[in-house]
Amino acid sequence: MFPYKDDNPTLATPVVTYLIIAANLAMWVFVQGMGADPMMSRSICELALIPGELLQRIPAGAAIPMSPDAACVMTDDPNWLTPLSSMFMHGGWLHLLGNMWFAWVFGNNVEDSMGKVRYLLFYLLCGFAAAAAQVVANPASPIPMVGASGAIGGVMGAYVVLYPRVRVHMIVVLFVFITRIAVPAFLMLGYWFLIQVLSGTMSLGDDRGGTAFWAHVGGFVAGAVLVFAFRDPELVAEHRRMSRTIEHGLGYRERY
């Protein structure tokens, strides 16, 4: 299932959402070389979050293969900025584009409910919570962790608290059959969260790489909790009024 829009109006220009997407794209192009080596491997080694290195669970000098021609050498002086830098990095084009699409579909409405400065701080805190959850799940892991999906999981957690009954439109692919459906946000996001928990449970102890499911879980839970501190009640009320107006086909004006 892939969401492509929601029935939720955007009241103000989502400046921070645009900036987050732009920062991720810039990181991919200018730091990660759009996935091409040597920039890709170097960026992963220097800026990705490696739990075992950060917590000094892996001996200094150990080499972690990144590709047939590149490896990350562990140090005894870990880069404590990697929890931040890693949330703006990605492992491939599909990883990047998928995350940015989710950031757009759900982020603009959550930004609406908080205001720009609060939303930026909220997004970063969810990213840090996601990184912490993955580190706690496997503190000795030598696998580099990259991606915005933990922070975006926080956005999704906030969305389901704020707008549980807003319809989310999705494309569903069943083998060769493709259709579109619309369901309340709590069903779509609840299903997504359940899949992350189940997949994370099955991945415990697995050091073969893949998806950082516990980062998704940690980010989602953090977002669902932090939204109560970061939401602006007046903005939420205005947003819900406009949503009801849209539902009744009366239209709305964008507030800039």
Secondary structure as GFF3:
##gff-version 3
##sequence-region A 1 256
A	DSSP	beta_strand	2	6	.	.	.	ID=ss1
A	DSSP	alpha_helix	15	26	.	.	.	ID=ss2
A	DSSP	pi_helix	27	31	.	.	.	ID=ss3
A	DSSP	three_ten_helix	33	35	.	.	.	ID=ss4
A	DSSP	alpha_helix	39	47	.	.	.	ID=ss5
A	DSSP	alpha_helix	51	54	.	.	.	ID=ss6
A	DSSP	beta_strand	63	67	.	.	.	ID=ss7
A	DSSP	beta_strand	70	73	.	.	.	ID=ss8
A	DSSP	alpha_helix	82	85	.	.	.	ID=ss9
A	DSSP	three_ten_helix	86	88	.	.	.	ID=ss10
A	DSSP	alpha_helix	93	114	.	.	.	ID=ss11
A	DSSP	alpha_helix	116	137	.	.	.	ID=ss12
A	DSSP	alpha_helix	149	162	.	.	.	ID=ss13
A	DSSP	beta_strand	167	174	.	.	.	ID=ss14
A	DSSP	beta_strand	177	184	.	.	.	ID=ss15
A	DSSP	alpha_helix	185	203	.	.	.	ID=ss16
A	DSSP	alpha_helix	213	230	.	.	.	ID=ss17
A	DSSP	alpha_helix	233	247	.	.	.	ID=ss18
###
